[in-house]
Amino acid sequence: MNLKKFLALIILTALIILGFVYPMHYYIMQPGGAYDLDNYVKVEHADEPSKGKLNMMTVAMSVATPFTYALAHFSDEKEILKTSQVRSPNESDKDYNNRQLKLMTDSQFNAKYVAYKKAGLDYKVHYNGVYVYSVVEKGAADGILNTGDEVIGIDGKEVHKHTELVDYLETKKKGDQVKVKIKHDDIIMEKSITLKEIPGAQGKIGLGISFADSTTITTNPKVVINAEDIGGPSAGLMFTLEIIDQLTKGDLTKGYNIAGTGEMYETGEVGRIGGIDKKVIAANDAGVEIFFAPNDTLPEIVKKKNPGIQSNYQEAVKEAKKLGTKMKIVPVKTVDDALKYLENLPEKK
């Protein structure tokens, strides 16, 4: 082989490798899988196993490379998303993963809360501090606090709820220094922060963080959900149904293969999620017979800014028709809608 051919081969090999591994500023979303929740949710002294299945659905997300980006253009099942559609500005890989895991943790909390409330069984909510979702660039806490930190005290005062932190900070002014007690990777430490204006908040003084209450719940009987590797809030509805099924007599599934998606709020309402068309495809591939889809009401301002936007239920029906599936798409606004549908469902023959 002469030198020119050898160099050409090296260049071609390098281009092929780059085509497969070079990260672009895009994500590829595609159908994930259906996961039988009987394998993930365990209620102490649970009722006998169901004859059917209650499945949570996932989508698969990956950073695009030149080759996967090009291939996605030729697939009806894959969707190309800009990084800004997936991640917050200046959000690192660790920050993104922490946010997804927090959303999943909150989803599990709400599922337990709603399920035990519906079943009329004992539960207790614990407020453990303030979870840091993100740190505003050039804000007071920039470079000091991190996503995933939990604020558990300030200036010697314990902090259990976000309102306690907010109320205390409202007594402070620009330039004041506060000592914030945090839990970072299960290690307790204290950080000094000089308060200043929050960028983009019209002169408001604070730490410059977005936050949420860090809550846990204890229940009687105990329930454990092992789904730490799956991020996001969209399994909330199905977690709730699975817990209720194990807590109560009878079989919610009536022998059917059932799936669904939707964020679960403490009120029992079912919230909108992303990628529902991909979940319909995955459910159909898994032989699902009944699929619960959030029948969310879109505010007029959202519809005005996004002409043609549809509710999750409408998107799911559209995809089901496209697939030509016999799977039944069921609209739900609340967990009660799903429970009522299952109550009236005849036993599968």
N, C-alpha and C positions, 0 to 999 in steps of 0.2 A: 504494500500500500504506500503510495507516494505521500509527501508531506501535505499537499493541498487536500487530498481526500481524508487524511487523518484529522486535519484541523476542522474540516467541514463536519466530520463525524462527531468531534468533540463539541462543536457549536450546536449541532442538532440535538445531541444528548442533553446539553445544558438547557436548551430551550424546552425540551420535553419535560425535564425535571421541574423547571420554573413553572411550566404550564400546569403541573399538578400540585405544586406546593406554594407558589407565591400568593400571599394573601391580598385580596382586593378589598375595597371599601364597600362591599356588598355581602349580603347573606343569602343563602339558598334555603327556602322552606319547602318541605315536602311531607307527605304522609308519614306518620310514625307507626304506632301499633296500638292494639287493644290489650289491656291488662286486667285480668280477673282480680277484682278487689278482695276476694276471699283470701288471696295470697298475701295481701298487704295490710289488711285491717283485722285485728284480733281483739274481740271483746271477751272479757272474763266471763265464764259461764254462759257463753253464747247459745242462742237457740240452734237447733240442728241445721246443718248446711242446706242451702237452697238447691233446688233441682236445676235451676238455670244459673245465669251469670249476671253480675253487675260489673261492667267494665269501665275503667277510666281510659280516655283516649289521649294520645300524644301526637305532637308533630316533631319532625326531625329538623334541627337548625344547624347549619354549618357555614363557616366563613367561605365565601366564594374564592376559587382560584380561576385563572384564565380559562382552563378547560371546562371546569364545572359550570362556570358562568355561561360559556358558549353552549354547552349541552342543555342547560336549563331553558334556553330559548326554544328548543325543539320538543319540550315536554309539557303536556297539559297539566301534569301533576305537580310540577315544580314552580315556585314563585320566587322572583328575584326581588329582594328588599334592600333599600339603602340602609347603611349603618345607622343613620339618624332615625329610621323607622323602628329600629330594634333597641338601640342603646341611647342613653342620655348623653348630652355633650360632655366631653372629657372623662367619660366613664371607662375605667380600666377593666381588664378581664376579670380581676378579682372583685371589683365593685359590682360588675354586672352579675357575676355568679352569686355574690352575697345577696343582691336584690332579688334574684329569682328564688333563692332558697328561703328568704324571708316571706316572699309572697306565698310559697308553698306552706310554710309554717303557719301563716295566718289563715290559709285555706283550711288546714287541718283543725286549727283552733275553732274556727267558725262552724265547721262541720260537727265537731263534738258538741259545741254549745247548742246549736240548733237541734241536733238529734236528741240530746238528753232532755232538752226543754220540751220537745214534742212527746217524748216518751214519759215525761213526768218523773224522771229519776234524778238522783242527787248529783250536783256538780258545784264546783267552787272556782271562781276566777281569781287569778293572782296577777297583780300588776308589779312588774319587776324592774321597771326603769323606762328609759326612753331610747329606742333603737335609732341609730343614725343611718338613714337611707342614703344620703349623699352629703357631700361637703361642697359648699359654693366656692368656686374659684375666686381667690383674692378676698374671701370673707375672713372673719376673725379666726375661725377654726381651721382654715386652710393650712395643711402641713402639720397640724396638731392632732385633729381627730380623723378617724377613718370610717369608711362605710363598714357597718357591722359592729362598731363600738356600741356599748350601751351606757348611757349616762345614768348613774345611780345616786349621784349626790352633787351638790354645789355649795361651796363655802360652808361646809360642815353640816348642811341640811340634807336629809335623805330625799331622794326623788323617786317616786313610784310611778307617777303618771305625767304625761306631757304637759298637762295644765299647771302642775306644780312648777315645772321648769319655766314655762312661759310667764306665769304670774311673777315669779321671782325676777326674771330678766327685765320685766317691765318697770321695775323699781330702779334699774341701773341706767347709767348714761354713757355716752361715747367716751372711751379712754379708761373706763373702770376695768380693773382686773378681777377676774373671778377664778377660783380654783374648782375645776370640774373633776369629780371622781367618776372614773369609767371602768367598765369591765371590757378588756381587750383580749380575745382568745382565752377567756376564762382566767385571766390575770387581772387583779385589781390594781389600779394605779391612779395617780392624780396629775392633772395637767393645768398649768396656768395659762389663761387666755385673756388677752386684752380686747375688750368689746369695741366694735366699730360698726359703721353703717353696713348693712347687708347689700351687696351689689344688686341693683335692679329692684330694690324694695322701697324706693322713694323715701330715703332718709330714716328708715326703721333701724334701730340698733339691736344687735343680737350676736349669736354665735355664727350665724351663716350656715345652718344645716337644715336639711329636710328630715323629718322624723316621724315616728309612730310609736305608740305604746308597745312595750315588750310585755306580752301577756302569756300566761300558761293557764291550763285548766286541769283540775283534778276531778275525777268522776268516780261514781260508785254504781255499777261495777267499773273496773278499770278498762281502758281501751288504749291500744297501742297501734299507731300507724307507721309502718316502715316504708317510707317513700322518699328518703332523703336525696336520692340521686335524681329525682324528677323535679324540676323547678317550675315556678309559675303557679297561678291560682286556679287554673281552669278545672281541676279535678274536684273542686269543692262540692258541687251538687252530688256527684256520684259517691264521694266519701260519706256524705250525709245519709244517702239512701242505704249504703252498705251497713253503716253503724245502726241505723234504725232497724234494718232487716235482722241483724244479729241480736239486737236488744229485745225485739218483740216476737211474740208467737206467730207462727205462720210463715209463708214464703212469699215475699214481695215479687219475686221473679215469675211466679206461676209456671216455671219451667222454660221460660224464654231466655234467649241470649240478648241481653239489654246493655246499651251503652249510652253515653251522653256526655255533655260538657257544660261548663258554666261556673263562674265564680259564685261562691256562697257568701252572702252577707249575714250579719248577725240578726237581721230582721227576717231572715228566711227567704228574701228575694234572691233571684238568680241573675247574675250580672253577665254582661257581654264579654266575649273572649275573642282572641284572634285566631286565624287559621282554621275556621270551622269547616270550610270546604275540604281541607286536607284530612280532617278527622272523619268526615263522612266517607271519604274514599277508603281510609284505613278500616273503618267500621264495616264497610261493605266487604272488603277483602277478608275480614275476620268472621264473616257470616252472621253479623249482628242483625237481629230482626226488628228491634225497636230502638230508636235513637232520640234522646231528649235534647232539644236545642233551645237556648235562651230566646224568648220572644220579647226582646228588649224594645223599649220605646225610645226612639231617637229624638233628642231635643231639636226644635226648629233651627236653632243657630248652627247645629252640627250638620243638618240636612242642607242648609243654605251654603255652608262652606264646602260641603262634599256632595255635589249633585250626583244622584244615582246611588247613593249609599243605601244599603238594605239592612234590615235587622238580621241577627244571627239565624233566626228561623227561616227567613226568606232566602238567605244564602244557602242554608242547608237543603231546603227544598229544591232550589235551582240545581245544586250539584247532584242531588239524588235523581232528578229527572234526566240530567245529562248522562248519568251512569246507567239509567234504565233499571235501577234496583227495585226490589220488592220491599226493601226495608222501610218501615213506617217512621216518618219524621214527626215527632210530637212536640208542639210548642209549650214551653213552660215559663211563667213569670215568677213563680215561687216554688218552693219545695212542696207545698201543698198541692199544686197542680200535678206534679209528678206522682205524689202519693195517691191522689184521687184517681188518676189514670190507671195506676197499678191495682188499686182496690177494685175497680170495675172491670179489669182485664180477666177474661175467662181462662181457666186452666188450660195449658197446652195439652192437646191430645197426642 
